[in-house]
Amino acid sequence: MGWFGRRRKQAQVVKETSLVPDATLAHLSDFVATRRGVEAWVEQPTSFNRASILLVAADGESTRRGLPSADVGYHFADDHAVPCYDAGVVPYPKRMREYSLNAKRAAND
């Protein structure tokens, strides 16, 4: 890809980022700012679901939000200096599942 192709791609991501609701960006930014050890998993779009980003904190707490494209998720993670993985390649962390199970157990007690 040449220089002009990169600029066009960056401009497209910036344009798509403007399509993300402010409340969604605020929620994701707040999650990153108020938790420690946050990592991101970008989920590619499928025929049933649009692209999304999953943020997981060090303790396993997580949040997921839909995005216009996967590139917007990578751009968000880069802007917030959060390690980012492709969900189709790197599996979700075990701590996320354990956090969910503990939360269910606490709700049932």
C-alpha positions as CSV (number, residue, x, y, z in Angstrom):
1,M,0.0,0.0,0.0
2,G,1.4,3.4,-0.9
3,W,1.4,6.6,1.1
4,F,-1.8,7.9,-0.3
5,G,-3.6,4.6,0.4
6,R,-2.7,4.8,4.1
7,R,-4.0,8.4,4.3
8,R,-7.3,7.3,2.7
9,K,-7.6,4.4,5.1
10,Q,-6.9,6.7,8.1
11,A,-9.5,9.2,6.8
12,Q,-12.1,6.4,6.5
13,V,-11.5,5.3,10.1
14,V,-11.8,8.8,11.4
15,K,-15.1,9.2,9.4
16,E,-16.4,5.9,10.8
17,T,-15.4,6.9,14.3
18,S,-17.7,9.9,13.9
19,L,-20.6,7.4,13.4
20,V,-20.1,5.9,16.8
21,P,-22.6,7.5,19.3
22,D,-21.0,9.8,21.9
23,A,-22.5,7.7,24.7
24,T,-20.8,4.6,23.4
25,L,-17.4,6.3,23.2
26,A,-17.9,7.8,26.6
27,H,-18.7,4.4,28.1
28,L,-15.7,2.7,26.6
29,S,-13.4,5.6,27.6
30,D,-14.7,5.6,31.1
31,F,-14.2,1.8,31.4
32,V,-10.6,2.2,30.3
33,A,-10.0,5.1,32.7
34,T,-11.6,3.6,35.8
35,R,-10.3,0.0,35.6
36,R,-6.7,-1.3,35.7
37,G,-5.2,-3.7,33.2
38,V,-7.8,-3.3,30.5
39,E,-7.3,-5.2,27.3
40,A,-9.4,-5.1,24.1
41,W,-10.7,-7.8,21.8
42,V,-12.0,-6.7,18.4
43,E,-14.7,-8.9,17.0
44,Q,-15.0,-9.0,13.2
45,P,-18.5,-8.5,11.7
46,T,-20.5,-11.6,10.8
47,S,-23.7,-12.1,8.8
48,F,-25.6,-11.8,12.1
49,N,-23.6,-9.3,14.2
50,R,-21.8,-6.1,13.4
51,A,-18.2,-5.5,14.5
52,S,-17.7,-4.9,18.2
53,I,-15.1,-4.3,20.8
54,L,-14.9,-6.2,24.1
55,L,-12.9,-4.6,26.9
56,V,-11.7,-6.8,29.8
57,A,-10.2,-5.4,33.0
58,A,-7.6,-7.2,35.1
59,D,-10.2,-8.6,37.5
60,G,-12.3,-10.0,34.6
61,E,-15.0,-7.3,34.5
62,S,-15.9,-6.7,30.9
63,T,-18.1,-4.6,28.5
64,R,-18.9,-5.0,24.9
65,R,-20.2,-2.4,22.4
66,G,-21.0,-2.5,18.7
67,L,-19.0,-0.5,16.2
68,P,-19.3,0.5,12.6
69,S,-16.2,-1.5,11.7
70,A,-13.3,-3.5,13.2
71,D,-10.9,-0.7,12.2
72,V,-12.7,1.6,14.6
73,G,-12.0,-0.8,17.4
74,Y,-8.3,-1.0,16.6
75,H,-8.2,2.8,16.4
76,F,-9.9,3.1,19.8
77,A,-7.5,0.7,21.4
78,D,-4.5,2.5,19.9
79,D,-5.8,5.9,21.0
80,H,-6.2,4.7,24.6
81,A,-2.9,2.7,24.7
82,V,-4.8,-0.6,25.4
83,P,-3.4,-3.9,24.2
84,C,-5.6,-5.2,21.4
85,Y,-6.3,-8.6,20.0
86,D,-8.3,-10.1,17.2
87,A,-11.1,-12.2,18.8
88,G,-10.9,-14.7,16.0
89,V,-7.3,-15.4,16.7
90,V,-6.7,-14.9,20.5
91,P,-9.3,-16.5,22.8
92,Y,-11.1,-14.6,25.5
93,P,-9.4,-14.6,28.9
94,K,-10.4,-17.2,31.5
95,R,-10.7,-14.4,34.1
96,M,-13.6,-13.0,32.2
97,R,-15.6,-16.2,32.5
98,E,-14.7,-16.6,36.2
99,Y,-15.8,-13.0,36.9
100,S,-19.2,-13.8,35.3
101,L,-19.6,-17.0,37.2
102,N,-18.8,-15.3,40.5
103,A,-21.2,-12.5,39.8
104,K,-24.0,-15.0,39.1
105,R,-23.2,-16.9,42.3
106,A,-23.3,-13.7,44.3
107,A,-26.7,-12.7,42.8
108,N,-28.1,-16.1,43.7
109,D,-27.0,-16.0,47.3
